[in-house]
Amino acid sequence: MSYFFIGVNILFGATLIFYIVFFSLVYYWHEKKTTFVVVPLIFTFEFFLIGFLVVSIASILLEYLPKILILFG
């Protein structure tokens, strides 16, 4: 398995846990029906986007680090 596949699976799991916790908190404290789905989706997408960028950069570095070390070493 590649680093990217493992990283994306970990990211999906973390996003799912984050979404469940945040959705339960919003459900507990909601006042209007519009905040019931919209607010958790916005914050979850932001979390997923940042996590995806981190996983992408880390997987690219891990994939090409041996070649970079050979090139400079």
CNS distance restraints for C-alpha pairs under 8 A (distance, minus, plus):
assign (resid   1 and name CA) (resid   5 and name CA) 6.61 0.50 0.50
assign (resid   1 and name CA) (resid   6 and name CA) 7.10 0.50 0.50
assign (resid   2 and name CA) (resid   6 and name CA) 6.55 0.50 0.50
assign (resid   3 and name CA) (resid   7 and name CA) 6.00 0.50 0.50
assign (resid   3 and name CA) (resid  59 and name CA) 5.41 0.50 0.50
assign (resid   3 and name CA) (resid  62 and name CA) 7.40 0.50 0.50
assign (resid   3 and name CA) (resid  63 and name CA) 7.37 0.50 0.50
assign (resid   4 and name CA) (resid   8 and name CA) 6.02 0.50 0.50
assign (resid   4 and name CA) (resid  55 and name CA) 7.06 0.50 0.50
assign (resid   4 and name CA) (resid  56 and name CA) 6.80 0.50 0.50
assign (resid   4 and name CA) (resid  59 and name CA) 5.30 0.50 0.50
assign (resid   4 and name CA) (resid  60 and name CA) 7.98 0.50 0.50
assign (resid   5 and name CA) (resid   9 and name CA) 6.25 0.50 0.50
assign (resid   6 and name CA) (resid  10 and name CA) 6.28 0.50 0.50
assign (resid   7 and name CA) (resid  11 and name CA) 6.07 0.50 0.50
assign (resid   7 and name CA) (resid  55 and name CA) 5.74 0.50 0.50
assign (resid   7 and name CA) (resid  59 and name CA) 7.46 0.50 0.50
assign (resid   8 and name CA) (resid  12 and name CA) 6.10 0.50 0.50
assign (resid   8 and name CA) (resid  52 and name CA) 7.22 0.50 0.50
assign (resid   8 and name CA) (resid  55 and name CA) 6.92 0.50 0.50
assign (resid   9 and name CA) (resid  13 and name CA) 6.28 0.50 0.50
assign (resid  10 and name CA) (resid  14 and name CA) 6.15 0.50 0.50
assign (resid  11 and name CA) (resid  15 and name CA) 6.00 0.50 0.50
assign (resid  11 and name CA) (resid  48 and name CA) 7.25 0.50 0.50
assign (resid  11 and name CA) (resid  51 and name CA) 6.47 0.50 0.50
assign (resid  11 and name CA) (resid  52 and name CA) 7.06 0.50 0.50
assign (resid  11 and name CA) (resid  55 and name CA) 7.73 0.50 0.50
assign (resid  12 and name CA) (resid  16 and name CA) 6.06 0.50 0.50
assign (resid  12 and name CA) (resid  48 and name CA) 7.91 0.50 0.50
assign (resid  13 and name CA) (resid  17 and name CA) 6.28 0.50 0.50
assign (resid  14 and name CA) (resid  18 and name CA) 6.05 0.50 0.50
assign (resid  15 and name CA) (resid  19 and name CA) 5.94 0.50 0.50
assign (resid  15 and name CA) (resid  44 and name CA) 6.79 0.50 0.50
assign (resid  15 and name CA) (resid  47 and name CA) 7.13 0.50 0.50
assign (resid  15 and name CA) (resid  48 and name CA) 6.15 0.50 0.50
assign (resid  16 and name CA) (resid  20 and name CA) 6.14 0.50 0.50
assign (resid  17 and name CA) (resid  21 and name CA) 6.27 0.50 0.50
assign (resid  18 and name CA) (resid  22 and name CA) 6.03 0.50 0.50
assign (resid  18 and name CA) (resid  44 and name CA) 7.14 0.50 0.50
assign (resid  19 and name CA) (resid  23 and name CA) 5.73 0.50 0.50
assign (resid  19 and name CA) (resid  40 and name CA) 6.78 0.50 0.50
assign (resid  19 and name CA) (resid  41 and name CA) 7.87 0.50 0.50
assign (resid  19 and name CA) (resid  44 and name CA) 5.99 0.50 0.50
assign (resid  20 and name CA) (resid  24 and name CA) 6.10 0.50 0.50
assign (resid  21 and name CA) (resid  25 and name CA) 6.31 0.50 0.50
assign (resid  22 and name CA) (resid  26 and name CA) 6.18 0.50 0.50
assign (resid  22 and name CA) (resid  40 and name CA) 6.28 0.50 0.50
assign (resid  23 and name CA) (resid  27 and name CA) 6.01 0.50 0.50
assign (resid  23 and name CA) (resid  36 and name CA) 7.67 0.50 0.50
assign (resid  23 and name CA) (resid  37 and name CA) 7.76 0.50 0.50
assign (resid  23 and name CA) (resid  40 and name CA) 5.82 0.50 0.50
assign (resid  24 and name CA) (resid  28 and name CA) 6.12 0.50 0.50
assign (resid  25 and name CA) (resid  29 and name CA) 6.28 0.50 0.50
assign (resid  26 and name CA) (resid  30 and name CA) 5.37 0.50 0.50
assign (resid  26 and name CA) (resid  35 and name CA) 7.49 0.50 0.50
assign (resid  26 and name CA) (resid  36 and name CA) 6.41 0.50 0.50
assign (resid  26 and name CA) (resid  40 and name CA) 7.42 0.50 0.50
assign (resid  27 and name CA) (resid  36 and name CA) 6.19 0.50 0.50
assign (resid  30 and name CA) (resid  35 and name CA) 6.57 0.50 0.50
assign (resid  30 and name CA) (resid  36 and name CA) 6.49 0.50 0.50
assign (resid  31 and name CA) (resid  35 and name CA) 7.60 0.50 0.50
assign (resid  32 and name CA) (resid  36 and name CA) 7.09 0.50 0.50
assign (resid  33 and name CA) (resid  37 and name CA) 7.83 0.50 0.50
assign (resid  34 and name CA) (resid  38 and name CA) 6.38 0.50 0.50
assign (resid  35 and name CA) (resid  39 and name CA) 5.37 0.50 0.50
assign (resid  35 and name CA) (resid  40 and name CA) 7.88 0.50 0.50
assign (resid  36 and name CA) (resid  40 and name CA) 7.47 0.50 0.50
assign (resid  37 and name CA) (resid  41 and name CA) 6.30 0.50 0.50
assign (resid  38 and name CA) (resid  42 and name CA) 6.29 0.50 0.50
assign (resid  39 and name CA) (resid  43 and name CA) 6.39 0.50 0.50
assign (resid  40 and name CA) (resid  44 and name CA) 5.83 0.50 0.50
assign (resid  41 and name CA) (resid  45 and name CA) 5.95 0.50 0.50
assign (resid  42 and name CA) (resid  46 and name CA) 6.36 0.50 0.50
assign (resid  43 and name CA) (resid  47 and name CA) 6.23 0.50 0.50
assign (resid  44 and name CA) (resid  48 and name CA) 6.06 0.50 0.50
assign (resid  45 and name CA) (resid  49 and name CA) 5.99 0.50 0.50
assign (resid  46 and name CA) (resid  50 and name CA) 6.27 0.50 0.50
assign (resid  47 and name CA) (resid  51 and name CA) 6.08 0.50 0.50
assign (resid  48 and name CA) (resid  52 and name CA) 5.88 0.50 0.50
assign (resid  49 and name CA) (resid  53 and name CA) 6.28 0.50 0.50
assign (resid  50 and name CA) (resid  54 and name CA) 6.30 0.50 0.50
assign (resid  51 and name CA) (resid  55 and name CA) 6.05 0.50 0.50
assign (resid  52 and name CA) (resid  56 and name CA) 5.95 0.50 0.50
assign (resid  53 and name CA) (resid  57 and name CA) 6.17 0.50 0.50
assign (resid  54 and name CA) (resid  58 and name CA) 6.07 0.50 0.50
assign (resid  55 and name CA) (resid  59 and name CA) 5.95 0.50 0.50
assign (resid  56 and name CA) (resid  60 and name CA) 6.13 0.50 0.50
assign (resid  57 and name CA) (resid  61 and name CA) 6.19 0.50 0.50
assign (resid  58 and name CA) (resid  62 and name CA) 6.09 0.50 0.50
assign (resid  59 and name CA) (resid  63 and name CA) 5.95 0.50 0.50
assign (resid  60 and name CA) (resid  64 and name CA) 6.16 0.50 0.50
assign (resid  61 and name CA) (resid  65 and name CA) 5.44 0.50 0.50
assign (resid  62 and name CA) (resid  66 and name CA) 7.86 0.50 0.50
assign (resid  64 and name CA) (resid  68 and name CA) 6.22 0.50 0.50
assign (resid  65 and name CA) (resid  69 and name CA) 6.07 0.50 0.50
assign (resid  66 and name CA) (resid  70 and name CA) 6.19 0.50 0.50
assign (resid  67 and name CA) (resid  71 and name CA) 6.12 0.50 0.50
assign (resid  68 and name CA) (resid  72 and name CA) 6.25 0.50 0.50
assign (resid  69 and name CA) (resid  73 and name CA) 5.45 0.50 0.50
